[in-house]
Amino acid sequence: MAEPSAATQSPSVSSSSSVAESSAPGGGGGSPGACPALGAKSCGSSCADSFVSSSQPVSLFSTSQVHDLIFWRDVKKTGFVFGTTLIVLLSLAAFSVISVISYLILALLSVTISFRVYKSVIQAVQKSEEGHPFKAYLDVDITLSSEAFHNYVNAAMVHVNRALKLIIRLFLVEDLVDSLKLAVFMWLMTYVGAVFNGITLLILAELLIFSVPVVYEKYKIQIDHYVGIARDQTKSIVEKIQAKLPGVAKKKAE
């Protein structure tokens, strides 16, 4: 009596399994590895997007790290970076580049050689076998892979192409006002160059980078108020100049 009941239940089981197979994504004859619930087209696009995102170059310093550095979030780290770069720039202002690089290398070698000799003497006296004092740093893998190199080159090429496009647009006077702005700025820079040299400008730039953000963060409301007034005045002056230029006025009218 058990056999007929099993026979009567088998069609329903087989039919439900066939329905499950037919309702599965891609059907029963789908290829293995297909993305479920996405389809072949969406699967391909998502895989391509994931490949593109994974191939993006990794920056050496993140934006948050630079932000924390110039806003003095970590006083010791910012003070070290600020003091080191300022000493290097002041040295370049007093000595030649070759002399500064040579003195820096000699100072670094004097520290490492002295430490190496000191540890060797200590090991000889104590008869210990600690090994090379810089072994942990010598074993660090600092090789740059070809993939990472190409990623950095591709990222740099984006900025280079953008800069070339901007230079062509300014020098071939695509926008007369922008070219005039560049001419006025370069004319002002001739007076700046007559007073300061490149190293002095770099020193001033570093002082501004490590001081202006902190001051702006403290007096943000007052600075934004006066900057808004200056921006409105500049905008009105630029609009008056554009109205007097025939080519620009005709372009705006069109």
N, C-alpha and C positions, 0 to 999 in steps of 0.2 A: 504493500500500500504506500510506502514511502517513495517509491520510484515514480509513480505518476505525478505526485505533488512536486517533486524536483523537476520533472519535465515541464510541468505547467509554469514553474517559476523561471525557468531558464530563458524563455524569450524576453521577459521583461528585463532581466538582468543584462542580457546582451544588447537590447535596444537602448537601455539607459547608458551603457558604456559607449555605444556608438554615438549617442547624442552628445555625451561628454567629449568624445574625440572630435566630433564635427564642430562643437562650439569652442574648442580650444583655439587660441590665437595661432594663425598660420595654417590651421587644418592639420589633418593627420599626416599629410605629406610634406609638412614644413621642414625646412632645413634646420639642423641642430645649430644652436647658438643664436637663433633669431631673438630679438628683443620682444618679450611679451607685452601686450597691451599698447605697443607703440607702432608696430608696422615697420616695414622695411625702410620707407622713406624717412620717417621720423627717427628711426633707429640710426640710420646713416648720418643724419644731421646732428643728432646728439653725440654720436661717437666722434664726429669731426670737430664739434665744439669742444669736447673734452680733450681731444688731441691738441687743438690750438691753444687751449688754456694751459695745458701741461707744458707746452713748448715755449711759453713766455719766459724771458730772461729774468733771473732773480737779481734784484738790485743789491748792491753791497750794503747800502744804508737805507733803511726804511724811512718813510716820511715822519713817522712818530719819533724815531730816534733823532732825526735832525731837529724836529720841533722841540723835543726835550732838551737838546743840546743848547740851542740858541735862547731858550727861555730859562736856562739855569735851573732845570728841575733837579739835576744832580750836580751840586756845587763842585764837588771834587773832580768829576769827569770833565765838566765844562771848563773849570779852572785849568786843568791840565792841558786840554786842547787849545784853549785861548792863550795860555802862557807859552806853550811850545811854538805855536804858529807865529805869535808876536815876536818871540826871540829870533826865530828864523828870518822873519821879514826885516827886523832891525839889523840883523847880521848882514843880510843881502844889501841893505842900504849903506853899510859901512865898508863891506868887503866885496870881492868879486864872487860870482857864482861858484867858480872852481874852488876858491879858498873856503867858502862856507861848506860845500859838500865834503871837502877833504877833512876839515876840522870835525864835522859831524861823524864821519866814518872813523876817524882816529879816536874820538871820544867813546864811541860805541865799542870799538875794538879794545880800548884800554880797560873798559869795564868788564867785558866778557873774558879777556885774557887774565886779568887780575883775579876774577872769581874762579876761573879754571885752575890757575896755579894754587890759589888758596885752598880749594877743595882737594887738590892732589896732595898738598902738604899735610892737610888734616887726615886724609886717608892713610898716608904713609906713617904718620905718628901713631894714629890709633889702630893701624894695621887692619883696617876695614876694607871691604870690597863693595863699596856703594856704586862703583862704576862712574861713567861720565855724568857730570852734573846737569848737562843739557840734553840727556838722552831722551827725555819725554818730548822735548821740542824737536829733536832730530828725527824722531819717528813719526811726526805729524805729516800727513800727506797733503802737500800744498800744490799738487799738479792741477793744471787747468785742462779740463777735458775739451775735446774739439767741439762737442755739442754746446757746452757753455760758452766757448769762445765765439761760435757762430751766432748764438743768441745775443751776446753783447754787441757784436758787430751789427746785427740786424736792428737792434734797438738804437744804436748810434746813427745808423743810416737814415732812420726815420727823422731824427732831429736835423741831420745834415741836409736832407732833401727839403725839409721845411724852411731851413735857413736860406738855402739857395733860391727857393721860390720867392721868399720875401725880398732878398737882395735884387733879384731880377725885376720884381714888381716896383721897388722903390727907385732903382736907377733908370728904368725905362719909363718912369712917370705914368704908371697905370692910374694912380690917384694923385692929382697935383698937390693936394693939401698934405698928404702923407710925405711926399717927396720934399715939400717945403719945410715940414717939421724936421726931417732928417738934416736938411741943409742948415737950419737954424741951430740945431743941436750940435752939429759938427763945427759950426762957427764959434759957438760958446766953448767947445772943447779945445779950440786952439788957444784960448786965453787960459784955460785950466792947465793945458800942457806947458804953457810958458811959465807957470808958477810951480807946478808939481811934476815930478817924474813918475814913472810907472810904479816903483816900489812904494813911494809915498802914498799914491792912490790906493794901493793894496792895503797898506797899513790903516788908512782912513776907512776903507771898506770893511776891514775886519772889526775895527772899533764900532762902526755903525751896526754891523750884523749882530754883535754881542751886546749892544746897549739899546738900540732903538726898539726891538720887540718887547723888552722888559718895560721900557718907559711907556710904550703904547698900551701894553696890557694893564698898566696901572692907571693911565689917564685916557682910557679909550673913548669915553663920552665927549670930553672936551676936544680931543684931537679930531674925532669924526665930525664934530660941528664945524670946526674951522676948515677942515678938508672939504666938506660939502660946499661951504661958501666959495672957496677957491675954485672948486670944480665948476660951479655955476658961472662964475665970472669968466673962466677959461672957455667954457662952452659958448657963452654969448659972444666973446671976441672971435672965436673960430667961425661962428655963424655969420658974423658981420664980414669977415674976410672972404668967406665962401660966397656971400651975396655979391661982393664986388668983383669976383673973378668970373668972366663971361663963360668960360668952358664949364666950370662947376655949376654955375646957375642954370645953364641950359640942360646939363645932365640931370639936375634935381627936378627941373620942370618936366622932363620926359618921364 
